[in-house]
Amino acid sequence: MPTVKVIQYRVKPELADENERLIRDVFVELAVEKPDGLRYATFRLADGVSFLHVAEVEGEVNPLFDSAAFGVFQRHIGDRTVEGPDTSDATLVSSYRFL
């Protein structure tokens, strides 16, 4: 059974674009590496400073933990955030072309 993680946080306004760039770097690496067992999306919310990540992981090990770009993204997340990150497990009720 896959595990779904939902992570939400708010960054300092002056670091929001940098946060987005770091996230995009993760997705560039994922596009090259194509790890199995991962479905992942990130959203920048309308306020411009809040981010929402949704990851579906199959198996015991999250492939993101092997990503160099994800390591760089996480390294200073505490310096960029003003709220969160709040992480929750989620159960998919239903979706249409999403997960």
Buried (B, 14 or more C-beta within 10 A) or exposed (E): EEBBBEBBBBBEEEBBEEBBEBBEBBBEBBEEEEBEEBEBEBEBEEEEBBBEBBBBBBEEEBBBEEBEBBEEBBEEBEEBBEEBBEEEEEEEEEEEEEB
